Amino acid sequence: MSEASLIARYLELGLRVGRHIDGYVDSYYGPVEIARRVAAEPKFSPEALRADARAILGEIDAGSPLEGALARIDAGPDTPERRRYLRSQLVGIEMTTRVLAGEEVGYADEVEACYGVRPKRVPEERILEAHRNLDLVIPGSGPLRDRLVAWREAQAVDPGMLAPAVSSLCDDLRERTASMFGLPEGEHITFEYVTDQPWSGFNYYLGDLESRVAINIDLPVLSISLARLVAHEAYPGHHTEHSRKEVGLVQARHHLEESIALVGTPSCLIAEGLADLGLDVVMGIHPEALIAEHFRPLGINYDAEVIAVVAEAGDVLSGVRANAAFRLHEDHADPETVIDELAHFGLQSRARAAKSIEFLLNPTWRAYTSCYVEGLPLCRDYVAGDPRRFERLITEQVIPADLVPNSPAST
């Protein structure tokens, strides 16, 4: 058995895998000496990393203390919930090392191991029903996709108004989040606008209660999705979860495993699900009228009544991304064909469909889309309109299995 605590070995393992995969370590603000040591050592082979993941899993299952026999006096409590959380994370890391080593792994198996849920294709009939609902409200004549694409692109935010709109929304969402759940004193967000990325927005959590949120402007940013994007990345989404857990888990309870965020682990599915749900929690399930108040003084086009219908259909249409992932990675369909399918069933322009496929073809992110498709309904069903349950998601260590109905941990 290694003399290092299982927590320290977990941090080392995550950082070592991150040396192989750009973007795998989403954030790290743990012990500096661990990061320096890993950065200075030779790269471990994928096979060695997999063996280490399995060894740590074995010690957790055998009941070895998380903090080691010579734990510091301020070590975090060794609870069943903490052990279950750490174990689920390690299962995800172990799967990543298998893929990294070149093992052929089925797409659904990869998602299940990494994110704690088994992905499903969305039935075509549900998608077509969403199309029928949209057909009733999207203005104009001609094919629905053409009308919806034209309507969406008409909601593009003038680049000169983007920063003021983000600032206005962020201030409101921050106030609502602080009122409902509380925010750590001194937390802070900086926004920046970037290009040449496969995502629409990204939260870089820097530690010390600070985030840098990047918004991708490769394609025009649409007013219909801007509030949800700000809520997702900032309040009460990623920044809120990271900063509250830094204070409540890392600083107060010394759960140092929370100081690293790793792609390909179940915590990502929880994080993306709660972040997608956040706008509805703090503004209500139909926040369109409130959002319109932010945009009206800025002259930003925002058709609140139509957007409410589009948002409901969008929940179903987001599942088209899951179908596209299956087409690429299980059916091995040609990417150009899948772009056309995504544009058709997702009712979007080919340029936006191509951007989504770029995300799905990225080795780091190919399985990640399930965090959005599966994470939101899982978190929404668990929260069920109860802010106290949402607060649990942004405060405690939970895994997807904890949110399943009839699970003891979900009550």
Summary of the structure (lengths in Angstrom):
residues: 411
radius of gyration: 21.5
end to end distance: 36.6
largest distance: 72.3
contacts: 1362
relative contact order: 0.13
helix: 60%
strand: 7%
